């Protein structure tokens, strides 16, 4: 399970924080969750779910039966 973390910035900061799934710039708070053994930052819980159910399996490649 993840947690919401606020993004604390100063007025002069130029750092942007993108969602690890959709790339949307996150302005005020991040959903931080452990997916497949790594910590990732998302704009919403929906992006965490999409990342875990679609992006991770796509990166792992096709499943073969070993034949």
C-alpha contacts under 8 A as a table, 3 or more apart, distances in Angstrom:
res1	aa1	res2	aa2	distance
1	X	33	X	6.34
1	X	34	X	7.40
2	X	31	X	6.49
2	X	32	X	5.37
2	X	33	X	4.07
2	X	34	X	6.85
3	X	31	X	5.66
3	X	32	X	5.43
3	X	33	X	6.58
4	X	29	X	6.49
4	X	30	X	5.58
4	X	31	X	4.61
4	X	32	X	6.24
5	X	29	X	5.43
5	X	30	X	5.20
5	X	31	X	6.39
5	X	32	X	6.93
6	X	28	X	5.94
6	X	29	X	4.12
6	X	30	X	6.28
7	X	27	X	6.98
7	X	28	X	5.23
7	X	29	X	5.13
7	X	30	X	6.95
8	X	28	X	7.62
9	X	13	X	6.22
10	X	13	X	5.35
16	X	25	X	6.41
16	X	26	X	7.45
16	X	27	X	7.86
17	X	25	X	5.52
17	X	26	X	5.55
17	X	27	X	7.36
18	X	22	X	7.97
18	X	23	X	4.94
18	X	24	X	5.31
18	X	25	X	4.27
18	X	26	X	5.74
18	X	41	X	7.95
18	X	42	X	7.70
18	X	43	X	7.91
19	X	22	X	5.69
19	X	23	X	4.61
19	X	24	X	5.35
19	X	25	X	6.30
19	X	26	X	6.53
19	X	41	X	5.85
19	X	42	X	4.43
19	X	43	X	5.32
20	X	23	X	5.96
20	X	40	X	6.41
20	X	41	X	5.68
20	X	42	X	5.63
21	X	42	X	6.57
21	X	47	X	5.89
21	X	48	X	7.25
21	X	50	X	7.52
21	X	51	X	5.73
21	X	55	X	7.74
22	X	47	X	7.08
24	X	43	X	7.17
25	X	43	X	7.89
26	X	29	X	6.71
26	X	30	X	6.74
26	X	43	X	5.88
29	X	43	X	7.59
30	X	41	X	6.09
30	X	42	X	5.77
30	X	43	X	5.59
30	X	44	X	7.35
31	X	41	X	5.74
31	X	42	X	4.97
31	X	43	X	5.96
31	X	44	X	5.81
31	X	45	X	6.61
32	X	39	X	6.83
32	X	40	X	5.75
32	X	41	X	4.64
32	X	42	X	6.26
33	X	39	X	5.60
33	X	40	X	5.56
33	X	41	X	6.62
33	X	42	X	7.89
33	X	48	X	7.33
34	X	37	X	5.97
34	X	38	X	5.25
34	X	39	X	4.31
34	X	40	X	6.14
35	X	38	X	5.41
35	X	39	X	6.26
35	X	40	X	6.79
35	X	48	X	7.94
35	X	52	X	6.32
36	X	52	X	7.56
36	X	56	X	7.68
42	X	45	X	7.20
42	X	47	X	6.12
42	X	48	X	6.20
43	X	47	X	6.69
44	X	47	X	5.38
44	X	48	X	6.71
45	X	48	X	5.01
45	X	49	X	6.34
46	X	49	X	5.10
46	X	50	X	6.20
47	X	50	X	4.97
47	X	51	X	5.94
48	X	51	X	5.11
48	X	52	X	6.16
49	X	52	X	5.20
49	X	53	X	6.04
50	X	53	X	5.23
50	X	54	X	5.55
50	X	55	X	6.91
51	X	54	X	5.51
51	X	55	X	4.71
51	X	56	X	6.17
52	X	55	X	6.25
52	X	56	X	5.55
52	X	57	X	7.61
53	X	56	X	6.61
53	X	57	X	6.70
54	X	57	X	5.59
54	X	58	X	6.16
55	X	58	X	5.15
55	X	59	X	6.24
56	X	59	X	5.22
56	X	60	X	6.35
57	X	60	X	5.11
57	X	61	X	6.68
58	X	61	X	5.46
58	X	62	X	7.51
64	X	67	X	7.68
